[in-house]
Amino acid sequence: MRFTTMRLCGGEALMAISADDLRLDMGRVPARLEGVGCAVRQSDDMMAVFDWKGMEATLYPQGKVMFFPLKDRSLCVRYATEILEMLV
């Protein structure tokens, strides 16, 4: 998967933006995340907020994933890839 990364929240968060428009089925996301041990904090058809490796992650239907706190771009891409590969 290919991504663009963007710094957010004064540099404390990173977002991985998928080069492909994935159109994730957000209705199925919570069950899949919980199935791999992620605690889902909030979920609707616009986003899912969950715990990922000690961080807060927010997933959007277009395949964007934001991690807070995170400053390492390579980890951002690696984590986003792991998440999206298990969801698509």
URVENZI-V60165 format. One record per residue. N is the residue number from 1. RES is the residue in three letters. SS is DSSP state (H for helix, E for strand, C for the rest). Layout:
# URVENZI-V60165
n-><N & N>
res-><RES & RES>
ss-><SS & SS>
This chain:
# URVENZI-V60165
n-><1 & 2 & 3 & 4 & 5 & 6 & 7 & 8 & 9 & 10 & 11 & 12 & 13 & 14 & 15 & 16 & 17 & 18 & 19 & 20 & 21 & 22 & 23 & 24 & 25 & 26 & 27 & 28 & 29 & 30 & 31 & 32 & 33 & 34 & 35 & 36 & 37 & 38 & 39 & 40 & 41 & 42 & 43 & 44 & 45 & 46 & 47 & 48 & 49 & 50 & 51 & 52 & 53 & 54 & 55 & 56 & 57 & 58 & 59 & 60 & 61 & 62 & 63 & 64 & 65 & 66 & 67 & 68 & 69 & 70 & 71 & 72 & 73 & 74 & 75 & 76 & 77 & 78 & 79 & 80 & 81 & 82 & 83 & 84 & 85 & 86 & 87 & 88>
res-><MET & ARG & PHE & THR & THR & MET & ARG & LEU & CYS & GLY & GLY & GLU & ALA & LEU & MET & ALA & ILE & SER & ALA & ASP & ASP & LEU & ARG & LEU & ASP & MET & GLY & ARG & VAL & PRO & ALA & ARG & LEU & GLU & GLY & VAL & GLY & CYS & ALA & VAL & ARG & GLN & SER & ASP & ASP & MET & MET & ALA & VAL & PHE & ASP & TRP & LYS & GLY & MET & GLU & ALA & THR & LEU & TYR & PRO & GLN & GLY & LYS & VAL & MET & PHE & PHE & PRO & LEU & LYS & ASP & ARG & SER & LEU & CYS & VAL & ARG & TYR & ALA & THR & GLU & ILE & LEU & GLU & MET & LEU & VAL>
ss-><C & C & E & E & E & E & E & E & H & H & H & C & E & E & E & E & E & E & C & C & C & C & C & C & C & H & H & H & H & H & H & H & H & H & H & C & C & C & C & E & E & E & E & C & C & C & E & E & E & E & E & E & C & C & E & E & E & E & E & E & C & C & C & E & E & E & E & E & C & C & C & C & H & H & H & H & H & H & H & H & H & H & H & H & H & H & H & C>
